[in-house]
């Protein structure tokens, strides 16, 4: 400072009253513009690529056009409302990029096969899932005899014949 009461030196130059206010405003604007860029950016959640291979259990051959339905599962074990459906190729393959880490419920449906369903934990950059679909079991009517009952009766008859 020299003789004037409103004189300040910035970078060796004398600055008076309004010039000082302008310089202060410029500094404030520069700081306000650079602070958001210096702040840590919100980290994107990690994403995974999930690949499916759907095969016939009895032969190991691929199942084409099977519906692979994916639902995220929340902390309470309930699936979210928005799901995603994929269709398998002729080789029985389907995949999806951008699956968030966490628990996911997978269901596979194909005509002539039992519906498959299970929960998977997604925690790697890639996950390969092989699913073997089974043919439906024989259905029984309450009006016909169950095979287990037939077998019991046959064993009972054999035991009576031995006596």
C-alpha positions as CSV (number, residue, x, y, z in Angstrom):
1,X,0.0,0.0,0.0
2,X,1.1,3.4,-0.7
3,X,-0.6,6.7,0.1
4,X,-4.2,6.1,-1.1
5,X,-6.6,4.4,1.5
6,X,-8.4,2.3,-1.2
7,X,-5.2,1.2,-3.0
8,X,-4.2,-2.5,-3.1
9,X,-1.5,-4.2,-5.0
10,X,-2.5,-7.3,-7.1
11,X,0.3,-8.9,-9.1
12,X,2.4,-5.8,-8.5
13,X,-0.2,-3.3,-9.9
14,X,-2.0,-0.7,-7.9
15,X,-5.8,-1.4,-7.9
16,X,-8.4,1.1,-6.6
17,X,-12.0,0.8,-5.3
18,X,-14.2,-0.3,-8.3
19,X,-11.3,-2.1,-10.0
20,X,-10.8,-4.0,-6.8
21,X,-14.5,-5.0,-6.8
22,X,-14.3,-6.1,-10.5
23,X,-11.2,-8.2,-9.8
24,X,-13.0,-9.8,-6.8
25,X,-16.1,-10.6,-8.9
26,X,-13.9,-12.2,-11.6
27,X,-12.2,-14.4,-9.0
28,X,-15.6,-15.4,-7.6
29,X,-16.9,-16.3,-11.0
30,X,-13.8,-18.3,-11.9
31,X,-14.0,-20.2,-8.6
32,X,-17.7,-20.9,-9.0
33,X,-17.2,-22.3,-12.5
34,X,-14.2,-24.5,-11.5
35,X,-15.5,-26.0,-8.2
36,X,-18.2,-28.2,-9.8
37,X,-15.6,-29.7,-12.2
38,X,-13.3,-30.4,-9.3
39,X,-16.0,-32.1,-7.2
40,X,-16.1,-35.9,-7.3
41,X,-18.4,-37.1,-10.0
42,X,-21.1,-39.5,-8.9
43,X,-19.9,-43.0,-9.6
44,X,-21.9,-45.0,-12.0
45,X,-22.9,-48.5,-10.7
46,X,-20.9,-51.3,-12.2
47,X,-22.6,-53.1,-15.1
48,X,-22.3,-56.7,-16.3
49,X,-22.8,-58.7,-19.5
50,X,-24.9,-61.8,-18.9
51,X,-24.9,-64.6,-21.4
52,X,-27.3,-67.5,-21.5
53,X,-27.1,-70.9,-23.1
54,X,-30.4,-72.8,-23.0
55,X,-30.1,-76.6,-23.7
56,X,-32.4,-79.7,-23.6
57,X,-31.6,-81.6,-20.5
58,X,-32.0,-85.1,-22.1
59,X,-29.8,-84.4,-25.2
60,X,-27.8,-81.3,-24.6
61,X,-29.1,-79.8,-27.9
62,X,-29.9,-76.0,-27.9
63,X,-33.5,-74.7,-27.4
64,X,-34.3,-72.1,-30.0
65,X,-36.8,-69.2,-29.3
66,X,-36.9,-69.8,-25.6
67,X,-38.0,-66.7,-23.7
68,X,-35.4,-65.7,-21.1
69,X,-37.0,-63.2,-18.7
70,X,-34.8,-61.1,-16.3
71,X,-36.1,-59.2,-13.3
72,X,-34.0,-57.3,-10.8
73,X,-34.7,-58.4,-7.2
74,X,-34.8,-55.8,-4.3
75,X,-33.5,-56.2,-0.8
76,X,-36.8,-57.8,0.3
77,X,-36.5,-60.6,-2.3
78,X,-39.3,-59.1,-4.4
79,X,-38.8,-58.8,-8.2
80,X,-39.1,-55.3,-9.7
81,X,-42.0,-54.6,-12.0
82,X,-39.9,-53.8,-15.0
83,X,-38.4,-56.9,-16.5
84,X,-36.7,-57.7,-19.8
85,X,-37.4,-60.6,-22.2
86,X,-34.8,-62.0,-24.5
87,X,-35.2,-64.8,-27.1
88,X,-32.6,-67.5,-27.7
89,X,-31.0,-67.9,-31.1
90,X,-30.9,-71.2,-33.1
91,X,-27.8,-72.0,-31.0
92,X,-29.8,-71.5,-27.8
93,X,-27.9,-68.4,-26.9
94,X,-29.0,-65.0,-25.7
95,X,-27.1,-62.2,-23.9
96,X,-27.6,-58.7,-22.5
97,X,-25.1,-55.9,-21.8
98,X,-25.6,-53.4,-19.1
99,X,-27.0,-55.5,-16.3
100,X,-26.5,-53.8,-12.9
101,X,-24.8,-55.7,-10.1
102,X,-27.1,-57.3,-7.6
103,X,-29.6,-60.0,-7.4
104,X,-31.5,-61.0,-10.5
105,X,-34.4,-63.5,-11.1
106,X,-34.1,-65.5,-14.3
107,X,-37.1,-67.4,-15.8
108,X,-36.9,-69.4,-19.0
109,X,-40.0,-70.5,-20.8
110,X,-40.2,-72.7,-23.9
111,X,-43.1,-74.7,-25.4
112,X,-42.9,-78.4,-24.5
113,X,-40.5,-77.8,-21.5
114,X,-40.9,-77.2,-17.8
115,X,-40.6,-73.5,-16.8
116,X,-37.2,-72.8,-15.2
117,X,-36.6,-70.1,-12.6
118,X,-33.8,-69.2,-10.2
119,X,-32.1,-66.2,-8.6
120,X,-28.5,-65.2,-9.5
121,X,-26.1,-62.8,-7.9
122,X,-24.5,-60.5,-10.5
123,X,-21.1,-59.4,-9.2
124,X,-18.7,-59.8,-12.1
125,X,-18.2,-58.0,-15.4
126,X,-19.4,-61.1,-17.3
127,X,-21.6,-64.0,-16.2
128,X,-22.3,-67.1,-18.3
129,X,-25.4,-69.1,-17.3
130,X,-26.2,-72.5,-18.8
131,X,-29.8,-73.6,-18.3
132,X,-31.0,-77.2,-19.0
133,X,-34.7,-77.4,-19.6
134,X,-36.6,-80.6,-18.7
135,X,-39.6,-82.1,-20.4
136,X,-42.7,-82.0,-18.3
137,X,-43.4,-85.1,-16.2
138,X,-46.5,-87.2,-16.6
139,X,-49.6,-85.7,-15.1
140,X,-52.0,-87.8,-13.1
141,X,-55.7,-87.5,-12.6
142,X,-57.5,-88.1,-9.4
143,X,-59.6,-90.5,-11.5
144,X,-56.8,-92.8,-12.4
145,X,-54.5,-94.9,-10.3
146,X,-51.1,-93.4,-9.5
147,X,-48.1,-95.5,-10.5
148,X,-46.7,-95.5,-7.0
149,X,-50.0,-97.1,-5.8
150,X,-49.8,-99.7,-8.6
151,X,-46.3,-100.6,-7.5
152,X,-47.3,-101.0,-3.9
153,X,-50.2,-103.3,-4.9
154,X,-47.9,-105.4,-7.1
155,X,-45.4,-105.8,-4.2
156,X,-48.2,-106.7,-1.9
157,X,-49.5,-109.4,-4.3
158,X,-45.9,-110.8,-4.7
159,X,-45.6,-111.1,-0.9
160,X,-48.9,-112.9,-0.7
161,X,-48.0,-115.3,-3.4
162,X,-44.8,-116.3,-1.6
163,X,-46.8,-117.3,1.5
